Every structure is written in C-alpha cells, then in structure tokens.
Amino acid sequence: MEALSSFIAMGGYAGYVWPSYAVAFVLMVAILIVSVRAARSREAELDQLQQMRPNRKRRRAAQESEAS
C-alpha cells in the first residue's frame, strides 16, 4: 500500500503531474471526437457526390465492354 501512496504522491509533484495527465487525456479525447465527426461528415459528403453521378460506373463499364 505504501508503494501505491508513493506513486500517487509522485514525489511531491502530484499537484502538477495529475492535472497535466488530465489535460492531455481531455485533449486526446477531444481530438478523437473531432476526427470521427470529420470522417463521418466527409463520408456523407462523398455519398452525396456519388449519388449525384450514379451513371459513372455504368459508363465506364460500357466503354470497356465496347473496347473489347
């Protein structure tokens, strides 16, 4: 139990160490949330753009079959 108390006290610097860990953790979670939201937004935008041009794949496949 003494080792755990010593670890938590961080040699007297716990007042500086633990808040810095908390700030780093909060920032990492915020970056993760922003990244996931941006990825979902870009995927939705890509889906909308692909729906605007649904014949693109068909045209390319038709051109390849005509060339053969």
Buried (B, 14 or more C-beta within 10 A) or exposed (E): EEEEEEEEEEEEEEEEBEEEEEEEEEEEEEEEEEEEEEEEEEEEEEEEEEEEEEEEEEEEEEEEEEEE
